[in-house]
Amino acid sequence: MGDAVERSLAALDEPMQRALELAWESVRAGSLGIGAVAVRGDGSEVATGRNRLFEHDPGDDVLAGTSLAHAEMNVLAKLKNRRHEHDGLVLHTTLQPCVQCLAAIRLSPVRGVRVLAPDPIFRGIERMRDINTFMAANWPEIEQLAISEWSVLALLFPTHTGVFWSSQLDLWSARLPQLTTLAGRLVASGLVVDHARDDSSVAAIASAIWSELGDGIDEVQALADTHG
């Protein structure tokens, strides 16, 4: 199983692989498990960020411990003003940007967004583009990647955190009942926590539950197919 998982991970582009690693770092630190990476049009990395909502040590993410400490916001906070207008920046994120992050992306030099997993809470949020002509101008091109086991894992990370802390949002659970049940089993077994403590790689935690991630693809695909 390990070799198959490694090959599947390698099939993702390098920025998304890095975003997944950052998401796992976020889980291990007790945050929501979301990662993001900005690259230039030539593929060179500009900035990285991960969710740090529940952390006080900012590392290189200055927004840690605040409500702004989403992965995408931590990336955007590292982009110097007027330095990247001609870089063709593309943001790779493990989870669809929320209303806060999408608005910030619109006001940033990012021109494209690649999304690994849809967000149950913010389906249809891209319609904010149609509020007025200013919002529509320079709107980033947003691409949802094909749903895979990695999309399921990207959603499992914040689902597990929510179940672990008994803070799961009702709409999230209602739209992802199968994944929420899986998260409950993993919280009860301690498997994710054990891997986090052992400093395992993102491939290792994926390998441990790979078949269950595959079982969740249809549910996540159905979510991706909704528009609000």
C-alpha positions in Angstrom: 0.0 0.0 0.0 2.8 2.4 0.9 4.3 2.4 -2.6 0.9 3.0 -4.2 0.2 5.9 -1.9 3.6 7.4 -2.7 3.0 7.1 -6.4 -0.4 8.7 -6.0 1.0 11.6 -4.0 3.8 12.0 -6.6 1.1 12.3 -9.3 0.0 15.6 -7.7 1.9 18.7 -8.8 4.7 19.7 -6.4 3.0 22.8 -4.9 0.0 20.7 -3.9 2.2 18.0 -2.4 3.8 20.7 -0.4 0.4 22.1 0.6 -0.6 18.7 1.9 2.5 18.4 3.9 1.7 21.8 5.4 -1.9 20.7 6.2 -0.5 17.7 8.1 1.9 20.0 10.0 -1.2 22.0 10.9 -2.9 18.9 12.2 0.1 17.9 14.2 0.2 21.4 15.8 -3.5 21.2 16.8 -4.9 23.5 14.1 -7.4 22.8 11.3 -5.2 20.9 8.9 -5.2 23.2 5.8 -2.1 24.1 3.8 -1.4 26.5 0.9 1.4 27.4 -1.4 1.8 30.3 -3.9 4.0 29.8 -7.0 5.0 32.0 -9.9 3.9 31.1 -13.5 7.2 29.3 -14.0 6.4 27.1 -11.0 8.9 28.6 -8.6 7.7 28.9 -5.0 7.0 32.3 -3.6 5.3 31.7 -0.2 3.7 29.0 1.9 1.2 29.1 4.8 -0.8 26.7 6.9 -3.8 27.1 9.2 -2.6 28.2 12.6 -5.9 29.2 14.2 -5.2 27.4 17.5 -1.5 28.2 17.8 0.3 31.1 19.5 3.8 30.4 18.1 3.6 32.0 14.7 6.6 30.4 13.1 6.8 32.2 9.8 3.1 32.8 9.8 2.5 36.1 11.5 -1.3 35.7 11.9 -1.1 32.7 14.2 -3.7 32.5 17.0 -6.0 35.0 15.3 -9.2 34.5 13.3 -7.2 35.5 10.2 -4.8 32.6 10.5 -6.1 30.6 7.6 -3.6 28.9 5.3 -4.3 31.2 2.4 -4.2 34.3 4.5 -0.8 33.3 5.9 0.4 33.0 2.3 -1.0 36.3 1.3 0.5 38.1 4.3 4.0 37.2 2.9 3.5 38.8 -0.5 5.1 42.2 -0.5 3.0 45.0 -1.9 3.5 45.6 -5.6 6.2 43.0 -5.9 4.3 40.3 -7.8 1.9 41.9 -10.3 3.7 40.3 -13.2 4.5 37.0 -11.7 1.3 35.2 -12.7 0.9 33.9 -9.1 -1.1 30.7 -8.6 -2.3 29.7 -5.1 -2.5 25.9 -4.4 -4.7 25.2 -1.4 -5.9 21.9 0.1 -9.4 23.3 0.8 -11.7 25.7 -1.1 -11.1 29.3 0.1 -13.7 30.7 2.5 -15.3 34.1 2.2 -12.5 35.8 4.1 -9.7 34.2 2.0 -11.4 34.5 -1.4 -12.0 38.2 -0.8 -8.3 38.6 0.2 -7.2 36.6 -2.9 -9.2 38.9 -5.1 -7.4 41.9 -3.7 -4.0 40.2 -4.0 -1.7 39.6 -7.0 -2.8 36.0 -7.2 -4.3 35.2 -10.7 -5.2 31.6 -10.3 -6.3 29.2 -7.5 -6.0 25.4 -7.6 -8.2 23.6 -5.0 -7.8 20.1 -3.8 -11.1 19.7 -1.9 -14.4 21.5 -1.8 -15.6 23.2 1.4 -19.0 22.2 2.7 -19.7 25.6 4.2 -18.7 27.8 1.2 -20.0 26.1 -1.9 -21.1 28.8 -4.3 -19.0 31.5 -2.7 -17.4 32.3 -6.1 -20.7 34.2 -6.9 -19.3 37.1 -4.9 -17.5 37.9 -8.2 -20.9 39.1 -9.6 -21.5 41.7 -6.9 -20.2 44.5 -9.1 -17.8 45.2 -11.9 -14.9 45.9 -9.5 -15.1 42.5 -8.0 -15.4 40.9 -11.5 -12.3 42.7 -12.8 -9.1 40.6 -12.4 -11.1 37.8 -10.7 -8.7 34.8 -10.3 -9.3 31.6 -12.3 -10.4 28.9 -9.8 -9.8 25.3 -10.6 -11.2 22.4 -8.6 -8.9 19.4 -9.1 -10.2 15.9 -9.8 -11.5 14.4 -6.6 -9.3 11.7 -5.2 -8.2 10.1 -1.9 -6.1 13.2 -1.3 -9.2 15.4 -1.6 -10.9 13.2 1.1 -7.8 13.4 3.3 -7.8 17.2 2.9 -11.4 17.3 4.2 -10.7 14.6 6.9 -8.1 16.8 8.6 -10.4 19.6 9.6 -13.3 17.2 10.2 -11.1 15.2 12.6 -10.1 18.4 14.4 -13.8 19.5 14.7 -14.9 16.1 16.1 -11.9 15.9 18.4 -12.8 19.2 20.0 -16.6 18.7 19.8 -16.8 21.8 17.7 -18.1 20.4 14.4 -20.4 22.7 12.4 -23.8 21.2 11.8 -23.8 22.1 8.1 -20.3 20.5 7.7 -21.5 17.3 9.3 -24.8 17.2 7.4 -22.9 17.5 4.0 -20.2 15.0 5.0 -21.9 12.4 7.2 -19.7 9.5 6.1 -16.5 11.5 6.6 -17.7 12.7 10.0 -18.4 9.1 11.0 -14.9 8.2 9.9 -13.4 11.1 11.9 -15.3 9.9 14.9 -13.8 6.4 14.6 -10.3 7.8 14.2 -10.7 10.1 17.2 -11.9 7.1 19.3 -9.0 4.9 18.1 -6.4 7.6 18.5 -4.8 6.7 15.2 -4.4 10.2 13.8 -3.1 11.5 17.1 -0.6 8.6 17.3 0.7 9.4 13.9 1.0 13.1 14.7 3.0 12.3 17.8 5.3 9.9 15.9 6.2 12.7 13.4 4.8 10.5 10.6 4.7 11.9 7.0 1.4 12.8 5.3 2.0 9.7 3.1 2.2 7.5 6.2 -1.1 8.7 7.7 -2.8 8.4 4.3 -1.4 4.8 3.9 -2.9 3.9 7.3 -6.4 4.7 6.2 -6.1 4.6 2.4 -9.0 2.2 1.7 -11.3 4.3 3.9 -10.3 7.4 2.0 -11.2 5.7 -1.2 -14.6 4.9 0.3 -15.2 8.6 0.8 -14.6 9.7 -2.8 -18.2 9.5 -3.9 -19.4 11.7 -1.0 -16.7 14.3 -1.7 -17.5 14.2 -5.4 -21.2 14.8 -4.7 -20.2 17.8 -2.6 -18.0 19.1 -5.4 -20.9 18.8 -7.8 -23.1 21.1 -5.7 -23.0 24.9 -6.3 -24.4 26.3 -3.1 
